Amino acid sequence: MSHNSPRNTFLPSFMLRLVLVSAQVLGALGVSAVGIVQPTVLEPLLGAPGAALADANPGGTTATQITGTVFQDYNSNGVMNTTGTTPNFAIDTGVSGVTVSAYVSATTPGAAAATATTSATGAYILTGLTSGVQYRIEFTNLPSGYFPAYHGTSASTTIASSGSSVQFVAAGTSNVSFGINHPADYVDANPLLASSRYFQKLTTYDTLLSWNYNNRGLVSAGGYVAPTAEATLAQIGTTWGLAYRRTTKELFSAAFVRRHGSIPDVVASNGSTSSASDSVADVGVIYRVMQDGNTGNNTNPIWANLDGATDTAGNTIDVGTLGTDSARGINTTGPSNDASAFNAMGKQGLGDLDISDDESNLWVINLNQRKLHAIAIQPNGAAGVIRSFDVPTTQCNGTGASSDARPFAIKYYRSSVYIGVVCSGENTQSLATMRAYVFKLPDDGVSTTFTQVLTFSLG
């Protein structure tokens, strides 16, 4: 890379980007050459939710039965869609293994009058009930990471519509159904994407941009729609990891050590953002900005500073130290050397960033200590307690190989965190020792040990 080409970027061998794609994902999202592209808020396509529909006079359901379906409602419209047409391309499927129990409504608590487990098609039949008696139907044992879908109304008695996880119906009722979904499995037809952009000089250049997926074309061509600026370089500096909180429309970004990449110094050694700076770059900061297209609203974008913070085990977090832009000689528009960042890239600061599906934790890689941190998101949106997990580093082979294990990538998927680690070969100086690994950590509040799920050679 040319030293006087601040907008160019590259991916060195130690940076493994991890992208997990569900087979049911209906939107194809890409990765740009200058940053991470993230999907945005999940929005139902087919209108507002309605009341759940149960059929009192069904065909095929006897007076002593209650029947229905548990289905994966990809677009959360409350109806089991069996064909995909514009603008709704979701084709919903049944969910097996869900427990459905019937209790006599007047008996609380009490033993279940009947219990069934949904089949491969999601269907169930509760039998042996008393005709005309009112029952409380409960759906339990849902797949991990799934949430109730919207209630909905089907125009047909043969198409399942979603009620709640507890419903009250009389024996002889059909279509007592329940829709569930996993928000990450669906995006609308034209989602909003976001990406970082890099510059050398700490100025008002727009460095965090958003745009719609369908936007196309060159600046010089007709119909070009310019990306929307969400933050400037002066506000958040150089970042890589991005995460989006759908419920509040907030973009989180993690400081990233990159050669010739400008990093602010606005946090003092005591953690204050209102007192004097401490003459070092803030390489441990996570920023938060509203996704509203107005950079003027980013008056205090710093959400958390991990450097020097204490985790739940009482350990001090250390993300490394890097000089300011001025000390690195990059606070100009001309050529720069930035020798101090040359060896710090991938070893200091923060790596990738992701958010849990329930938006309760933000996960980030500490490159310096080679740890995974989970930062709690409090009800008021502020950063809470920090948990730390040691990343596996003993899998690399060769002399000095333990120092070659470099974590970077994160993907939160179905109640587990996946991280990418590479054996860089920096110390072994051998292509044969260069490998990539993917590890999994269940997000269950108990697990602390990673499980290897994938490895392959980089040599």
N, C-alpha and C positions, 0 to 999 in steps of 0.2 A: 504494500500500500504506500502510495506517495505521501510524504509527510505534509505536504501542502494541499491535500485533498480531504478536508475534514468530513465531507459528506459520505465518503466511501466507508464501507465496513467489510469485515471478513469474519469467518468462523474458524478459529484455530482448532487443532485436533483434540484439545482437551474438553471442548464444549459439546456435549451430547444433548441434543434437543429431543425431548420425549413427547410424543403425540400419540394418545390412545384414542382410537376411533371405534365407537359402538357400531355394530352392524345395523342398528336401527336409526342412526343419525340421518336426518333427512336433508340437512344442509351441508354442502361441501365447503369447508373453510380453509383458506390457504395461509401460508407463512411468507411474509415479505423478506427481502434481503436485509432489512434494517431493523427488524424487531418482531415481536410476537403479535399475532393477530388473534383477537379474542371475540367470541360471540357475545351478543348482548342479551337484553331482557327477553324472557320467554313470554310470548303473548298469545292467547287463544285467538284463532282465526275466525271462528264461526259465531261470534256474538256473545252476549251475556249469558250466564248460567240461568237455568230455570229450575222448576221443581222436579224432583225425581218422579218417574212414571212407573207404577206397578199395576199389573193387570189382574183385576179381580175375577175375570171370567176367561181364563186362558185356555187355549187348545192344548191338550196333552198333559195338563197338570190336574191331578185328581183333588178331591176335596180334603184329602188328608196329607197333601204334599205342599211344599213351598219350593220353588225353583228359581234359578237365576244364573248369572254369569259374572265372574270377576275378570276384568279385562284391562289391558294396558292402554290407557287413553293418551296417546302420544301428544295430541294438541290440546288436551285438557278442555274439550268442549262439552263433556258430559255425555257423549253418545258414542257407542261402539261403531266406528266407521269401518265398513268392510270393503269399500272401494275408494280409490284415490282419484279425485278430480280437482281441477283448479277452482278456488285457491287453496283447497284443503287436500294435500297430498298424503295425509296420514292414513295408513291402513292399520287399524288396531288389532291386537291379538289377545287371545285368552291367556290367563295366568294360572298355572297349575300350582297345587300344593298349599293353597290358602284354606284355612279352617273356617267353616261356617257353622254356627251353633244357633239353635232355637231354644229360647227360654220362655216359659209362661210369663206373660207381661206382669201379672199381678204378684208374681213370686220373685222377690229381690232380696238377697241372692237366692239361688236355687240351682239344682242340678239341671243340666241341659236336657230338654225333652227329645232332642235329636241333634246329631252332629254329622257333617259331611266334609269331604275334602274335594276341592275343585280338580277337575280332570285336566288333561292336556289341552282341551279347548276352553278351559276356564269355567265350564258348566258344573253345576252341583244340583242335587236333589235331596231335600230333607223329607224323610218319610215317617210314617207312623204317628202323624199328628192328629189332633182332634178337630173334626170339621167345625168351622165357625169360631174357633177359639183364637184369641189374639195372642201373637207371639212377638218376643223381642229377638231380632236377628242380629248377631254380632259376627263381624269379619275379623279374624285374627291370623297371626303367623304370616304376615306380609313379607315379601322379599326385602332384604336389607336395602336401605337407601331410597325406598319408594314413598310417595306421599299421596294422600287422597286427591283425586281430580275434582273438578267442578261438578256440582249436581247438574243434571241435564234432562231434557225431555225429548224422547224419540217420537217421531210421527207415526211409527209402526209398532204394534205389539210384538213383532218378531225381532226387533232390533233392541239390544240392551241399552239401557240408559242408567246413569250412575246416581245412586243415592249416597248416603253417608255410611260410615263403618258400623253404625247402629241404626236399625230401622224397625218399625213396628207395623206388622201386617197380620192378616188373618190367614189361617190355613186355607189352602186352595188358591193362593196368589202366586203368579209367576212374574218374571222380570224383576225380581228383587235382586238387583244387580249392583255392582260396586266397581267404579273405575279408579285406577291408581296410575300414577305416572312418575317418571324420573325426569325432572326438568331439563337435564343436559341432553336428553335424547331428542329434543325437538327445537328447531328454530323456525321463524317465519320465512317467507319466500325471499325477503330482501333484508337480512339482518344488518345491524350496524356493527362495523368492525373498528378496531383501534390498533395503533402501532406507534412505536417510538421512532424518532428521527434524530440524527446525530450532527452536531456542529462542533467546531473547535473553540470558538470564542463564546464566553458567557455573556449573552446578549438577550434581546427580546425575540430572537428567532423562535418560531413555533416548533416545539420538539415532541409534543404528544398530539397525534391527529386521529380523527375519526371520519368514517365515510361509510356509505351504504354499499353492500356487496355488489349490487348491480351497476354501480358507477363505473364507467369505462372511458377510454379515450386518452388522447394526448392533449397537453396544454394548448398546443397550436391548432388542435382540431375543433370543429364545431360540436357543441353539445357537451363539452367538458365541464364537469362539476368539481370544483376544488374541494379538497378535504377540509374538514372543520377543525380549527385549532382548539384544543382542550387545555393546553398548558404551554408555557414558554420555557426556553432553556434557562433563563434567569430564575424561574420559579422552582424547577425540579431538576435541572441539570441533565446529566446522562443517565438514562435508565434502560433496563432490559425487561425484567419480569413485569408482567401486567396481570391484573385480576380485576374482575368486574362484579360489583355487588348489585344484583338486579333490583332488589326491593327499594334501594335508595338511589340508584343510578349514579354510583360512585366508582371512579376508576382509581385503582391502587397501582403504584409503580415503585420498583425497587432500584435504589442507586446501584450503578454498575461501573466498575473500574475498567476503562477502555483507553488504550493509548490515544492521546490527543483529544480525549473526551472531557469536556468541561464538567466539573463537579463543584457545587456551591460549598461555602463555608459559612453557615449561618447558625450552627449549633455550638454553644460554648462547652467547655470541658465539664461544667456542672449540669449539662443537659438543657440549659435554658436557651430559648430562641429569642429572648428579648434582651439578653446581655451581650457583651462583646463575644466575638468568635474566638476560636482557640488556634487559629493559624494552621489547621489541618482540614483536608477535604472530608466532607460528611459522607463517608462511604457506607455507613450502616443505616441510612435513613430510608423509611418507606413513606411515600407521599400519597396523599388522597386529594383528588379533585372531583368536582361535580361534572358529570357528562352533560353539559348544557351549552357547549359552544361559546362560552364567555370566559376568556382567560382573566378578565378583570375581577371575577368572583374568587379567584385563588389567593385570597389575602393571607391565609395561613395553611399552606398545603402539607406541612409536615404532620404526619399521623403518628409515627413512632420512630425513635432512634434506638436501635438495638445496641450500638456500641456502648459498653459500660453498664448496660442494664443487667438486672439480676433475674435469673430464671427461677422456676418453682423449686429447684433443688438447691438454691442458694449460691449457684455458680455465676461468676461474672462473664458476660458475653463480650468477646473480643473479635471484631471483624477486620482488624489490621489497621495500619496507618499509612496514609498517603498525603503528600504535600498539597498545598493549594495550587490553583491554576498558575498563579504568579511564580511560585517556587518551582513548578514543573516547566516553566517557560512557555506556556501555551496560551497565555492571556493576550494573544495578538492574532491578527488575521494572516500573518506570514507563516513560513515554514517553522516547524518545531521539532525537537528531538524527543523530549519526554522520556528520557531513559528510566526514570524511577517507576513509571507505569509499565514498562516493558516486561519486567519480571513479576509484577503484581497482578497482571491480568489473569483471571481464573483462580487466583490464590488469595485475594483480599476483596473485601466488600461482600456484596450479596449476589446470589445467582438468580435462579428462576423463582417465580411467585405464583401461587394459586390459592383459591378460596374453596372452602368446603361447600358441599351442596346446600346445607342448611344455613350457610353464611354465618356460622358461629366462630370460625377460626380462619386466620390467614396463615398459610404455610410458606416458608421461605428457606432457602439454602444459605448457610453461613460458610462462605468459601474459605475463610481463614482457619477456622477451627474444625471445618469439615463436619458440620452439624446441621440437622434439620430442626427448625424452630416452628412451633405452632403458637401464634399470637391470638389470644381470645378477643373477639369483637364484642364489646359490652352492649347492653340494650340501647345506650345513648350513642353508640357508634364509636366510642373512644377505644383505644387499645387497652387490653387488660393483661392478665398474667401471661407469662411466656413459658412454654414447655420446651425442653431440648432433648434431642435424640441423636445418639452417636451414629454417624454414617459408617457402613462397613468399609474398611480400608485394608484388610488382610488378604484380599483375593488376588492381588497383583503378584506376579512372579518375577524373580530376578533380584540382583543385588541392589538394595536401596529402593525396591519396588513399592514398599509401603508408603513412601512419600509421593509416589506417582499416582495414587488413587485420588481422583479429582471429581467430586460431585458437582452437578450443576442443575440438571433438569428436574422439574416437578410436574406431576399431573395428578389431580384429585379425581378419583373415579369410583363410583359405587361404594362409598364409605371406606375407602382405602386410599393411602397416599403412595404413589409410585415415584421413585427417584431414579435418575440416570447417573451412573458413575463410569468414568473411563480410567484405564491404566494408560497414562500419557506416554510412557517410555522416556520421560525427561532424564531420569537418573539411570535407568538400565541401558539407555542408548541402544535398544534392540527393538526392531519391528516385531519380532516374535512375541514380545511381552505386551504389546498394545492390544487391549481388549475393551469392549464396552459391556456394561452390566446394567440390568434393570432390577431394582429391589422394591418390594411391597411391604408397607406397614399398615395394618388395619387401624382405622380411626375409631377405636372402641373404648378409649379412655383407660385401657389396661395394658395393651400390647406395647412393648418397647423394643422388640427384636424384629429386624428386617428379614424377609424371606426372598431369596433370589428367584426370579421368574424368567429371566432371559440373559443370555450372554452370547457374544459373537466377536470374531477377530477384527481388529482394525489394521493389522499388519499386511 
